[in-house]
Amino acid sequence: MSLKDRLSRLPTPALLAVVYLSWILLGMLALKLPISTTTDITWSDALFTATSAVTVTGLAVVDTGSDFTHFGQGVLMVLIQLGGMGLMTFAVVVLSSMGMQIGLVQRQFLREEMGLRSISGLLELASFIFRFVLICEIVGAILLSFEFVPQFGWKQGIWQAIFHSISAFNNAGFSLFPDSLMGYVGSPIVIYTISIQFIVGGLGFAVISDLVVSKRISQLSLHTRLMLVGTFGLILFGMLSYAALEWSNPRTLAGLHTLPEKLNAIWFEAVTPRTAGFNSMDTSGMRHDTTLMTIVLMVIGGGSTSTAGGIKVTTAFVLLLATFAFFRSSGTMRAFGYSIGLAQGLKVMALLTVSVFTIFAGMFIITATHELDFMDVMFEVCSAFGTVGLSRGITGDLNEIGRAVICLIMFLGRIGPLTLGFFLATKTQPRVKYPEGSVFLG
């Protein structure tokens, strides 16, 4: 049996994982080329960086701005774009524009990549996504150039603007500055342009499409309503928590001299755990309670069908609804005039179980093979799983085992929910009905 036949027999989510893995390997080879770097990097460095880019995470073991040439940084931008927008989305739009027919297999592949249930309207949605992403990234680059061009000149300033715009919208978190955006905490243009970009990118393309098509709020789908309420609720929670916990911390907010800088930092640090990965404050300087709060936000992540990672906002929302339904002794979950069936609750529990197991396994292996602070390890693993990219400074201290674990977790964080969704969607009706038993819980 040929390789093509073997690949064609794979389930669509598994084939999607193979494609993403192939891009990681190609990215590793491209980054290892002498033309890509200003200094010699190891194969481990190249693999870790390529994995971080394709999974739009942003964790780095080398300095992106100084260790990579413009060619290497261009490779990273391509990997980030493919990983964020989706390889199949990009391919379908290009092939459609060339007049080529998109078959059923390709449509199913695209459906799995976008996390949708139906293949109806996929080509139109893919085309909309492509145009929307392009417009957002161009607008973001133009706005950022007002800050970067006066500082770096036209050539380097525009390059900085384009790189950070692509990285921001795709929730990648890669920056060409060694301290991320800490030097721009006083710049509203940089802080709010980048944050709005990754918030929009993290909402999900299905939500954006729904907002564009719907003429009234009442026409919005349940998914869109849950995403909007959950997103703004988490942002408000993050802002209030970060301000209250870090206001007197001299390593973060108390170290800033003006109120506008503090307000910029509060806003940015509240929204960046939604898998963005940029930081305007020293992440390693946060208090432990703030660190725990940030970990929760990182694990939740952004929206389904988006550039973000994590268990997703809607998953966390449904989990809360299931809890409320249990205490109300109700058999169904209700929100905004809609009911959510038990099957959705079971999917949430399955996804949560797999996520917790993945995070725990990663923490256990790294803790057993490194002499690192436990809080830093937990933060790093959760950041990798949520494809966030924030770190408390231990990424460069990881040995080969630690790097391999983080790479695997980043990959699972990006691909895992899609693969899990396939198995959850596989319905096999049991031929035998068993009697119901009673189990004591709690």
Beta strands, then each sheet from edge to edge (+ up, - down):
strand 1: 333-335
strand 2: 338-340
sheet 1: 1+ 2-
end
